Amino acid sequence: MGADRVFAYGAAAGLLGDLLLGDPRRGHPVAVFGRAAGAVERMLWRDHRGWGALHTVVCASGAVTLGAVAARAVRPSPAASVALTGAATWAVVGGTSLAREARSIGRALEAGDVDGARARLPRLCGRDPQALDADGIARAVVESVAENTSDAVVGALVWGAVGGVPGLLGFRAVNTLDAMVGHRSPRYRRFGWASARLDDLAGWPGARLTAVLAALAGPDPRGAVRAWQADAAQHPSPNAGPVEASFAGALGVRLGGTLSYGGRVEHRPVLNGQGRAVTTQDVERAVRLSRRVGLLALAVSVTARFVAKGRAS
């Protein structure tokens, strides 16, 4: 069995596993990696970009090497190779947990339980929930669903198609490192610089594919393309900008604007200013769009793998 079929069967099995099982509540492989990366950080931390770059290299290369060694060990057995690819895909994607958390907040908002929605919001994103009303919480959820569709599903499938199991694990390692040390706090402004820049680079293709697929799968393709072209470049993140703008245009809503992270207020550009304000009902619409994008991303990634093999042969 060729590597293209191994990836196709394994990635499909992994997405199905995520759909049926979601993330494990204990012992998640990403959490295990996070603990290991934290231990490395405690040994290497200095308020210096060079030490932060070393931390990034050690942790990311460790994940890639682990994936390469495991893939090589099972290569003689097609069944074991498919199983490994499926397990790696299931471990690194998080579409079901994303949908579950978003929907739980949406249900709380629909029931009028704004305090309950505020309490659950930190499980989904780092936004300060206390100053947000129901529509503000809904907007935060839609933005998080859009961005995490790229980070937690599409980006992983893209790198899986490129690099197999090492690509899957490497992408998730880089994305996790950015979440851990890539933010601009006093402790990580220098130390986390390399992780943040590497995450921008690794996330670039997945973000653009997510934006394209959101336009194709959403109810307003032209609105998605228009918002992407007009507003994405104004977003401070080179990858979140296209994704959130495309989701905003596809759903016909406005995203962006004033928000607060860790007590720090940011005034971000409005994405799709022609749209209406986000309401509670848009949470479910965003989740459904995210699901469709994830399935299309699987199809695109598998097709690209077969096409690449055909050109090489």
Residue pairs with C-beta under 8 A, 6 or more apart in sequence:
1 78
1 81
1 82
2 309
3 164
3 305
3 309
4 302
4 305
4 306
4 308
4 309
6 78
6 81
6 82
6 85
6 164
7 85
7 160
7 161
7 164
7 301
7 302
7 305
8 302
8 305
8 306
9 82
9 85
9 86
10 81
10 82
10 83
10 84
10 85
10 86
10 88
10 89
11 85
11 86
11 89
11 157
11 160
11 161
11 298
11 301
11 302
12 298
12 302
13 82
13 83
13 85
13 86
13 89
13 90
14 85
14 86
14 87
14 88
14 89
14 90
14 91
14 93
15 89
15 90
15 93
15 95
15 294
15 295
15 298
17 86
17 87
17 89
17 90
18 89
18 90
18 93
18 94
18 95
18 96
19 95
19 96
21 90
21 96
22 96
22 97
22 100
23 94
23 96
23 97
28 91
29 91
29 92
30 91
30 92
30 172
30 176
33 59
33 63
33 172
33 173
33 176
34 176
34 180
36 59
36 62
37 55
37 59
37 173
37 176
37 177
37 180
38 180
40 55
40 58
40 59
41 55
41 180
41 181
44 51
44 54
44 55
44 58
45 51
45 55
45 191
46 52
46 191
47 187
47 190
47 191
48 190
48 191
49 190
49 191
49 193
49 194
51 191
52 181
52 188
52 190
52 191
52 192
52 193
52 194
52 195
53 193
53 194
55 177
55 181
55 191
55 194
55 195
56 174
56 177
56 194
56 195
56 198
57 194
59 173
59 177
60 170
60 173
60 174
60 177
60 198
62 173
63 169
63 170
63 172
63 173
64 166
64 169
64 170
64 173
65 166
66 169
67 88
67 164
67 165
67 166
67 167
67 168
67 169
67 170
68 165
68 166
70 84
70 165
71 81
71 84
71 164
71 165
71 166
74 80
74 81
74 83
74 84
75 81
84 165
85 160
85 164
85 165
85 168
88 160
88 165
88 168
88 169
89 156
89 157
89 160
89 168
91 168
91 169
91 172
92 156
92 168
92 169
92 171
92 172
93 152
93 153
93 156
93 157
93 294
94 148
94 152
94 153
95 149
95 152
95 153
95 290
95 291
95 294
97 152
98 124
98 144
98 145
98 148
98 149
98 152
98 153
98 287
98 290
99 145
99 287
99 290
99 291
101 120
101 123
101 124
102 124
102 141
102 144
102 145
102 283
102 286
102 287
103 283
103 284
103 287
104 120
105 117
105 120
105 121
105 124
105 137
105 141
105 283
106 138
106 141
106 280
106 283
106 284
106 287
108 114
108 116
108 117
108 120
109 117
109 134
109 137
109 138
109 280
109 283
110 280
114 133
114 134
114 137
117 129
117 134
117 137
118 129
118 130
118 132
118 137
119 129
121 127
121 129
121 132
121 137
121 140
121 141
122 129
124 140
124 141
124 144
125 140
125 141
125 143
125 144
126 183
126 261
126 262
127 140
127 144
127 259
127 260
127 261
128 260
128 261
128 262
128 263
129 137
129 140
131 260
132 140
134 280
135 277
135 278
135 279
135 280
138 278
138 279
138 280
138 282
138 283
139 253
139 255
139 257
139 277
139 278
140 259
141 283
141 286
142 247
142 251
142 253
142 255
142 278
142 282
142 283
142 286
143 244
143 255
143 256
145 247
145 283
145 286
145 287
145 290
146 210
146 214
146 240
146 243
146 244
146 246
146 247
146 248
146 255
146 286
146 290
147 240
147 243
147 244
149 210
149 214
149 243
149 247
149 290
149 293
149 294
150 203
150 206
150 207
150 210
150 239
150 240
150 243
151 175
151 203
151 206
153 290
153 293
153 294
153 297
154 206
154 207
154 209
154 210
154 213
154 293
154 294
154 297
155 171
155 175
155 202
155 203
155 205
155 206
155 207
155 210
156 168
156 171
156 172
156 206
157 206
157 297
157 298
157 301
158 171
158 205
158 206
158 209
158 297
158 301
159 167
159 168
159 170
159 171
159 202
159 206
160 167
160 168
160 171
160 301
161 167
161 301
161 302
161 304
161 305
163 170
170 202
171 202
174 195
174 198
174 199
174 202
175 199
175 202
175 203
177 195
177 198
177 199
178 192
178 195
178 196
178 198
178 199
180 192
180 195
181 188
181 191
181 192
181 195
182 188
182 192
182 195
182 196
182 199
183 192
183 196
184 192
185 262
200 237
200 238
200 239
203 239
204 238
204 239
206 239
207 238
207 239
207 240
207 242
207 243
208 242
209 297
209 300
210 242
210 243
210 246
210 293
210 297
211 224
211 228
211 232
211 242
211 243
211 245
211 246
212 246
213 292
213 293
213 296
213 297
213 300
214 224
214 243
214 246
214 247
214 250
214 289
214 293
215 221
215 224
215 225
215 228
215 246
215 249
215 250
216 296
217 250
217 289
217 292
217 293
217 296
218 224
218 246
218 247
218 249
218 250
218 251
218 289
219 250
219 251
219 252
220 249
220 250
220 251
220 252
221 250
222 249
223 249
223 250
223 252
223 272
223 274
223 275
224 245
224 246
224 247
224 248
224 249
224 250
225 246
225 249
226 249
226 272
227 245
227 246
227 248
227 249
227 271
227 272
227 274
227 275
228 242
228 245
228 246
228 249
230 245
231 241
231 245
231 248
231 256
231 269
231 270
231 271
231 272
231 273
232 241
232 242
232 244
232 245
232 246
232 271
233 241
234 241
234 269
235 241
235 244
235 245
235 256
235 268
235 269
235 271
236 266
236 268
241 271
244 255
244 256
244 271
245 255
245 271
245 272
247 255
247 286
247 289
248 254
248 255
248 256
248 271
248 272
248 275
249 271
249 272
249 275
250 289
251 275
251 282
251 285
251 286
251 289
252 272
252 275
252 276
253 272
253 275
253 276
253 277
253 278
253 282
254 270
254 271
254 272
254 273
254 275
254 276
254 277
254 278
255 270
255 271
255 272
255 278
256 268
256 269
256 270
256 271
257 267
257 268
257 270
258 265
258 266
258 267
258 268
259 265
259 266
259 268
260 266
